Amino acid sequence: MIIETERLLVRNFKEEDWKDLQEYIIEEEVLKFESDWDSTDEGCKKAAMSLSQSNAFWAVELKTKGKMIGHVYFNQAMPKKFLSWNLGYIFNPKYYGKGYATEACKAIIQYGFDNLQIHRVSARCNPDNIKSWKLLERILMRREGNLKKSYFIKRNNNGDPIWWDEYEYGILREEWEDIEYKIIE
Ligand SMILES: CC(C)(COP(=O)(O)OP(=O)(O)OC[C@H]1O[C@@H](n2cnc3c(N)ncnc32)[C@H](O)[C@@H]1OP(=O)(O)O)[C@@H](O)C(=O)NCCC(=O)NCCS
């Protein structure tokens, strides 16, 4: 499966993507709001292999360089009957600030609404993760809530959870169809 945009190929992961994956998941800045990854060669080879077997993860390749510069998570939430899909994304900091993540997310959401039976797309992020919620607002998703201390991915030295707040964002099919033309390029 490949989605082609102006600058990107959004496609399934390949095992050979492990080096490009390692290049960004090794960065502290990237993992600030993410679970830890095993960034060893072996860990990244295993991760690329497992991502290549999943339908939920899309590798994002920069057409001009043939390089994988990030990935997007897009998967159906449970229970399936609510037809709701969750969106997530991690990109290589070397390629921040150029709209690549926005371009990839827009393409995947468009693909989803065009080809899958989707009623709603949701995303969550830490309020301190400004780049993340700015991206969601750039594609005109609506902030619907601020969930207090709703999740944790890190623990303190005593092993206790470090609770984080989460912004919840959403967009409905009819809203996407209505606003698509207004999305800032
Ligand atoms: C979240 C993340 C993908 C956002 O990266 P990003 O580079 O800010 O997002 P984009 O690639 O869409 O680029 C947007 C920026 O490029 C600018 N831009 C330049 N050309 C653009 C274009 N053609 N289209 C859109 N934006 C463009 C935008 O103005 C914006 O700039 P700003 O940061 O000054 O507001 C990135 O920070 C990341 O991977 N973080 C680590 C992992 C993470 O936290 N994931 C989210 C967990 S909830």
The ligand as an ORCA input file, in Angstrom:
! r2SCAN-3c Opt
* xyz 0 1
  C       5.018     15.986     16.445
  C       6.021     16.181     15.312
  C       5.817     15.109     14.251
  C       5.793     17.574     14.714
  O       6.868     17.914     13.857
  P       6.839     19.295     13.045
  O       8.070     19.377     12.271
  O       6.500     20.420     13.969
  O       5.569     19.107     12.081
  P       5.517     19.313     10.510
  O       6.456     18.411      9.813
  O       4.084     19.196     10.113
  O       6.035     20.813     10.305
  C       5.261     21.904     10.774
  C       6.130     23.130     10.807
  O       6.662     23.353      9.508
  C       6.180     24.600      8.976
  N       5.946     24.365      7.554
  C       6.843     24.673      6.579
  N       6.361     24.272      5.399
  C       5.146     23.725      5.617
  C       4.167     23.148      4.772
  N       4.367     23.016      3.454
  N       3.026     22.643      5.342
  C       2.820     22.741      6.663
  N       3.722     23.290      7.518
  C       4.891     23.785      7.001
  C       4.951     24.914      9.795
  O       4.694     26.293      9.813
  C       5.388     24.408     11.144
  O       6.298     25.311     11.709
  P       6.287     25.712     13.278
  O       6.914     24.574     14.007
  O       7.142     26.936     13.301
  O       4.863     25.942     13.663
  C       7.476     16.105     15.845
  O       7.671     17.134     16.775
  C       7.838     14.783     16.502
  O       8.075     13.780     15.820
  N       7.939     14.755     17.857
  C       8.435     13.605     18.588
  C       7.432     12.477     18.687
  C       6.146     12.962     19.328
  O       6.147     13.650     20.342
  N       5.024     12.511     18.728
  C       3.705     12.904     19.170
  C       3.276     12.162     20.371
  S       1.631     12.668     20.831
*
